[in-house]
């Protein structure tokens, strides 16, 4: 097995995208590299995604996106939250959490 430092950074920034982005959408309090707040967490998540994707494309090119199923799977999860995150927040948080202080 060959350890690649660039792959480690790609994976680290890709996975770090998910908690910051999701908690930003769900208005959770989490400290990010850009400070506290919903927008800061969303922007920090998108920054991590940009870094990860930029390093991935630099290393493997566009063809690599189709050869690396794990990366496409992680991106699918991230973009799923983009598509349904506000809906989930509205349904789960506002409907259930706001009624029970």
C-alpha positions in Angstrom: 0.0 0.0 0.0 1.3 3.4 -1.0 0.6 6.4 1.2 0.1 9.6 -0.7 0.1 12.9 1.3 -1.9 14.7 -1.4 -4.6 12.0 -1.2 -4.7 12.5 2.6 -5.2 16.3 2.2 -7.9 15.7 -0.5 -9.8 13.3 1.8 -9.3 15.5 4.9 -10.7 18.6 3.2 -13.5 16.6 1.5 -14.7 15.0 4.7 -14.4 18.2 6.7 -16.8 19.8 4.2 -19.7 17.7 5.4 -20.1 18.7 9.1 -19.5 22.4 8.5 -21.9 22.5 5.6 -24.6 20.5 7.2 -24.5 22.3 10.5 -24.4 25.6 8.7 -27.6 24.8 6.9 -29.2 23.4 10.1 -28.1 26.5 12.0 -26.0 24.5 14.5 -23.3 26.2 16.5 -19.8 25.0 15.5 -16.5 26.8 15.3 -15.1 26.9 11.8 -12.0 28.4 10.2 -14.1 31.4 9.4 -15.6 31.8 12.9 -19.0 31.1 14.4 -22.2 31.4 12.5 -24.3 29.7 9.9 -22.9 31.5 6.9 -19.3 31.1 8.2 -19.8 27.3 8.4 -21.5 27.1 5.0 -18.7 29.1 3.4 -16.0 27.1 5.3 -17.6 23.9 4.0 -17.6 25.2 0.5 -14.0 26.4 0.9 -13.0 22.9 2.0 -14.9 21.4 -1.0 -13.1 23.8 -3.4 -9.7 23.0 -2.0 -10.4 19.2 -2.1 -11.8 19.4 -5.6 -9.0 21.6 -6.8 -6.3 19.3 -5.5 -8.1 16.3 -6.9 -8.4 17.8 -10.3 -4.8 18.9 -10.2 -3.6 15.4 -9.3 -5.9 13.2 -11.3 -7.6 15.4 -13.9 -11.2 15.3 -14.9 -10.9 11.7 -16.0 -10.1 10.8 -12.4 -13.5 11.8 -11.2 -15.0 8.9 -13.2 -12.2 6.5 -12.0 -12.6 7.3 -8.3 -16.0 6.1 -7.1 -15.4 7.1 -3.5 -14.9 10.7 -4.4 -18.1 10.8 -6.5 -20.0 9.2 -3.6 -18.8 11.8 -1.1 -19.7 14.6 -3.6 -23.2 13.0 -4.0 -23.7 13.3 -0.2 -22.6 16.9 -0.2 -24.8 17.9 -3.1 -27.7 15.9 -1.6 -27.5 18.2 1.4 -27.4 21.2 -0.9 -30.6 20.0 -2.5 -32.6 19.0 0.6 -30.8 20.6 3.5 -33.3 23.4 4.0 -36.2 21.1 3.7 -34.8 18.7 6.3 -34.1 21.7 8.6 -37.6 23.0 8.2 -39.2 19.5 8.8 -37.0 18.1 11.6 -35.7 21.1 13.4 -38.6 23.6 13.3 -41.3 21.0 13.5 -39.9 18.9 16.3 -37.2 20.8 18.2 -38.8 24.2 18.3 -41.9 22.8 19.9 -39.9 21.2 22.7 -37.8 23.9 24.4 
